[in-house]
């Protein structure tokens, strides 16, 4: 805490002597200097500080991390270009693949048409009559259907057994 107070006092001295180039950033420090120097004179007759001095906070340390927006914009544009190029290549690959597949299908159809030449069926002979030949298989033997239910598959009921 003591070190920070000394650093602030040094900055205030540098500002008042004109050693700092960016005095626009040091305006809050000038106010802090006036507040520190005027604290003894701004005391009320009661020995209290004025309410305005209690509410004013010391300046916040400026962010020292450099934010290079132009560099980030260039990198983002490069990335967007790479993504667009990748999408374009994928689309081009898909179109080429579809074109190749279509050509292969057309060639297959042409080849099948050449190979599968339709041949005419022979005309039947009408000069001699058609006589079907007798089958050499044994004829099926008809059986009577079984309408009776075997005893082990019957539904057993107390009333049915009682009646019989």
Secondary structure, DSSP 8 states (H G I E B T S, - for coil): -HHHHHHHHHHHHHHHHT--S--STTHHHHHHHHHHHHTTTS--TTS---HHHHH---------S---HHHHHHHHHHHHHHHHHHHHHHHHHHHHHHHHHHHHHHHHHHHHHHHS----------SS--------S----------S--GGGS---HHHHHH-
